[in-house]
Amino acid sequence: MKKIFVLSGVLLAFSLHAQFSVNIQTPADFKDKEAILYTLSGSKDIIVTKEQSKNNSWTFKYPKNYSGMMKVYFPNTNNNISFISENKNVNIKLETEGNKIKNVIYQDEANELMNSIQEYSQKKELILPALAQIKEYYKDNTDFGKALITEIGKLSGNSTVDQTKHPFVYYYNTNYAKFLSNDSAKKVSQDEVVDFFDKSNDMLESSSLVRPILVAYLNNGGNTNVGQSVDKLLDRLKVETPRGQTVLSELIDIFDVYEMTDLKNKYLTLAKNLKCTITDRLASTLKANANVEIGAVFPNYKFQSPVNTTAKSIAEVKADKKVVVFWSSTCSHCETELPKLLEKYNELKAKNIQIIGLSLDSDKDSYTKKIVAFPWINDSELRGWNSSYAETYNVHATPSYFILDANNKIISKPEHVGDVLSNLNLK
């Protein structure tokens, strides 16, 4: 459903004219009809609008100023493409094969430039070291030696961007090179990172740089000083501000991903106790965590194409206890852990305990072949990490487990299959 902007008077008239548009073209045999446009806030994709294709073309009209990363997702074929906006029209042509995107052709100046810089950076990182090694075996005065020197010279330089003409491309690449590049001239201090977060403009939130720079910042401070590093940053930014709340939200997610439970709980409690107006970004983090707190009723999920059940949703599954596991056929830890659950399956059934597997697969064949071995309830949206339940249940890794009671309240969140079995007195 498209967003509806309810404005009055002149503002309503102004909103009818897009600030810029995004146009995507695909070949006639590409089957997906729906596409969803996203912007970015920190590391979180924000849905802007959905559109249906017209002659295998999608046009999204964006009504506001926006400079930063964007994404278009095709839900029925699980394809997505990323690009940038500099508040100017974006034009992209896709080459596809078998409903999969094989090539992206950027037809606007900003994305052409960004793509060329990214390709150049990859060559510099991957090819330059190899060329430097090869050069040792060839004399400089040979034809091949001269060619090597020329190519090394090209890759050793820095690409330049006109800041006035391409502000976001300049912003992204300058700060990536400074804070995240392997060949940075010097190690960036924590004070420099704090200054960057404090003084950077709004392009920070839309740049995709927030989380990786935060991780680098925490690593720079050392494992024993993580809390001090966080407090130093938040004291400068102030958690009552939008920037401070974005960073706080990202930090909570980072600590969740890396299983730093004490730190996650500390800053999640800080967020919960805020008395000021909170941003949508922080609100989504609080909601996702509230959904899966011990004692909370597990948010219901309506099955898409379930097997081994006639139930239509998790709530309709009748059992004394339920084990919900988020997994994937490509997950190595799942390969190790789920067979151990399978070994105890008959004992679980005897105790009226149901297993519900929700897969984060995107490949139907891989998923279908794998679930043949699993006799419990299985379901998947086949959208990978774009699956709706990844956000609903705050899932950051596979496998992830939840144990529910008969009333669908969360009674445990085991970290490993051994913990699941111990909790159910089966180990």
N, C-alpha and C positions, 0 to 999 in steps of 0.2 A: 504494500500500500504506500502511495506517495505521502510524503510529509505535507501537511496542510498548514500554511502560515496564516494565522488569523491576525490581520493588521487592519488599521483603519485609515481612511482618508488618503493622503498623498503616499503614505508608506505602503498601502496596499497596491496602489497603482505602480509604484516603483518596483515592488517585489515581483510583478508579472514579467519584468525584463531581467533575463539571466545576466549575472555578472560575467559568466563565461559558460561554455558548454563542453562536454566530453562526448566525442563521437567514436564509436567502435564499429568496425566493419569485419564481417567474417565471410567465408565462402558459402555458397548456396547449400552445400551438403552438411553444414554444421547444424545439428539438430536442436540445440538449446534455444528456447524462446525467451526465457526470463533472465535478466541480469540485474545485479544489485551493486550500487555504487557506495563505497565507503570512504570516509576521511579517517584521520588518525589523531588520537589523543594519547600521548605517551607511547605505550605499546598496544593500546586498545583500538581495534577497528570500530568505527562509529558508522552505523547505517545512515545513509542520506536519503536514498530513494530507490525504488525498483522500477524497471521499465521492461516493456515487451518489445520484441524485435519487429521492425518494419523492413521487409526485404533484406533480412539478415544484417540489419544495421540498428544500433541503439544510440539514441541521443539523450544525454542527461544534461539538464539545465541547472546550473548551480547559482543560487540567487545572491550569494554573499562573496566578500573578498576571502580568498583562501590561497595560501602559498604553503605547499607541503606535499607529503606523500598521499597518494590515493590508491584505491584498489577497486577493480570490478570483478565480481564473482559470479560465475554461471553455475547455479546450484544443481541443476539436473545432470550436468556432465562433470561436475566437480573440477572445473577449470577456474583459474584466476590469473589476472595480470596486474602488475604493479606499475605505477608511473607517477609523475609529479605534476603539480599545478603551480604556475606562477601567476595565477589569476588571469590567465589567457586561455583561449580555446585549445583543447587537446584533441588530436586526431590520430587514431591508431588503426592499423590494418593487421588482421590476424591471419596467419596461414595455419590450417588445421589438417589433421589426418585421423580418420576414425574417431571423430569427436574429441580429439586431443589437440591442444595448441602445440604446434611445432616451431613456430617462429612469430616474433612480434616485430612489426615494422612501425616505428615511431615516425609520424609525418609532421610533427610540429617542432619548432626550433629548440625549445627548452628540453624536450625529451630526447631529441636526437643528440644534443650536447651531453646530457646526463648519461645516456647510454654509452656514448663514445668514451667518456671519462671513466666509467665503470669498467669497460673493456680494457682500457689503457692500464688501469690500476691492477686488474687481474694479471695482465701480461707482465707488468712490472714486478708483481709479487711472485709469480710462478716461473716466468721465463728468464728474467734478468739474472738470478743466481746461477741458473744452468749455463747461460751464455758466458758468464764470468769464469766458470770452470772450464768450459770448452776453449776459451781464449788462451788459456795457458799452454795449449798444445799446438797453437798456430802462430807463426811469425807475423808481426804487424805489417810487413811489406808484401805479404801474399794477398791475392785477390780475396780469398775467404777471410783472412785476417782483417783486411780493411772493411769488409762487409760486417764483420762482427763488431768492430769498433764503432761503426756508424749506427748499428742497431742498439748497441749498449748505450751509446750517447743519447739516442732517442728515448729509450726507456728510463734513463737515469734522470732526465729532466722532470720538471713539474709542469703539468698542464695549467694554463692560465684561463681565468673566467672573468668576463667584464661584470663587475658587481652591480653596476647600475642597470645593465641590460638583463642580467639573469641573477637576481638577488638570492633565490632559494638554492640554485645550483652552487653559487659561491658559498653561501652559508653552510650547506651540507658538506661539501668537499673540503672546505677550509677547516672546519671543526672535526671532521672525521680524521683528517691528516694530523691534526694537533693532538687529539685525545685518544685515538684508537689505532692509528697506523703503526705497523711494526717498525718502520724506519723513521720514527719521529726523531728529530734532532736531539732532543733531550727528554728525560722523564718528566712528565707534567706533575707538579706538586698538587697536594690536596687543596691548598689555598687557591690555586688557579682554577681548579674544578668548581670550588664553592663560588668564586667570583663569576665563572661562566654561567652557572645555574641562576645566580642572583641577578645578573645584568643582561642576560640574553633576551632577545625579543620573542614574540609569540611563535616564531618559526621553530623554536625548540620543541614545543609540544607536538608539532606536526611533522617533525623531521625523522623520526624513528631512532634518534640518537640517545634519547633519555635513558633507556634501560642499559644499553651496553656501556655508556659512560658511567652510570651509577655502579655497575659491577666492577669496572676498572678502578673507580674511586675507592670502593670498599676493599678491593684486593691490594691497592696501594697502601692502605692504612694498616694492613696486617690482620691476621686472623684473631689476634687477642684484643684488637682495638676497634672492632666493628661498631659496637655501641657508641663509643666516643666519636667515631667518624660520622655516624648518622646524626647524633645530637649536634655536632658542630655544624653540619649542613642545615638541619631543620631550624636551629637557632637563628641562622642568618636568613633563611627564607620565610620563616614564620608560618606555622601550620594553619593560620587563619586565612592565608592568601591562596588564590587559585594555584599559583606555582608550587607553593609549599604542599598543598593537598595532592597535586599530581605526583610530586616526588614521594610523598608519604604513601600513596596508593601503590606506586611502583615498588617501593621498598618492601611493603607487606607481601606483594606477589613474589618478589625475589627471594625473600626469606622462606616463603612457602615452597617454592621450586627447589631450593637447596636444603629443605628440611631443617632449617634453623628455627626450631619451634619456639624457643624462649624469646628470641628477638621478634619473631612474627607476632607472638602474643602480646609482647610489650607495646609494639607500635600499632597493633590492631586495637588494643585497649585505648591508646591515646586517641585514635581516630573515632572510636565509639563515644568518647567522652567530650568531643568537641561541642561547644555550645553555639558556634557560629553557623552561618549558612554553608553547606558543603556543596562541592561541585558534583556534576554527574559522574565524573570519573571516579571520585572517591566513593560516591554512593553505590556504584556498581560493585566495587570491591567489598564494601560492607555487606551488601546484599548477598553476594556469592558466598561469603564466609558465614553469614547468618544461616543460609540455606543448609549448611552441613555441620552445624555445631552439634555436639553431643546433646541429646535430649530434644533436638528440633525434629519436627515431622519432615521426613524426606520429601522434597517436592515431587509431586506425581509426574510421571512421564507416560505419554500415550505411545504405545508401540507403533512402529511403522510396518514392518514385515516380520513379525515374530515367528519363531519355530519352537516346537515342543511345549506349546501352551495354547489354550483358547482364551486366556485373559487378554483384555484390550489395553491394559496399562499395568504399571507396577502396583498401584493400589488394589487392583482386582486380583492380584496373585494372593491366594490364601495359604498361609503358612504360619507356624509358630514363630519362625525367624526367617529372615531373608538375607542372603549374602549378595550384594550388588558389586560386580567387578567390572571396571572399565579396562579394556585391553585392546590389543591389536595383533593381527597375524604377523606383522613385521617387527614386533617387540621381542627382543632377545630375552628379557626378564620374564615375559609372559610364557615363552617357550619353556623356561625352567620351572616356573611356579604353577601354572595351570594343570600340568599333569599330576602334581601332588594333590590338587583339589579333586581331580578326577579319581584318584585312588580311594578317596574317602566318600565318593559320591553316594554310594549305597547306604553308608552309615548316616550320611546327612539326610537322605530321604526317609530313613527309618525314624529319625528324630523330627520329621515334618519340617525340615529346613530346606528352603528352595534357593537355588543359585540363579541369579539373573545376570547374564553377560551382555554388556552394552559395548559394542565394538567401535573403535575409532579408525576403522579401515576406510579406505577409499576405493580399493580394487575389489570388485564383486567376486571375481573368480577366486582370489586368494582367501577372502573371507568365507565363501561358500565351502571351499575345500577344507578349511580348518574346522568349521563348526560341526562337520560330520562326526568328529571324535568327541564332541562335547554334548552330552545328553540333556543338559540343563536348558533353561530358557535363553535364547539368543536373539538379539536384534541389532540392527545397525542402520544408520542413515546413509552410510557409504559416502560420507563427506569429510572423513579424516578429522583434523582438528577444527574444521568448520562446523562440525556437528553441534547441534544446539545444546546438548547436555554437557559439553566441555565447560561452557561458561556457567550454566545453571548449577552444576555440582562442583564448581571450582576445581576441576581436574587439570593438573599440570604435568602428570606423568602416568605411564602405564607400567604395570598394573596398579590400579588404585582400588581399594576395598572399602565397603561400608557394610556394617551389620545392622539390620533393622529388627525391631520386635514385631509382634503380630499387628500392632496399630501403626506400623511404618515409622515409628520413632527411631532415631539413630541412637544405638546403644554402644557402638564401637567403631573406630576408624583404624583398623589394623594396618601396619606398614608393610607386612610381608605375609605370604601364605601361611607360614608357620604360626604367626600371631593369630590368623583367622582360625586355624585348627585348635590352637590353645584356648582361645576364647570360647569355642564351641565344645570344649572338653573332648577333642578327638585326636590329640597329638600323642 
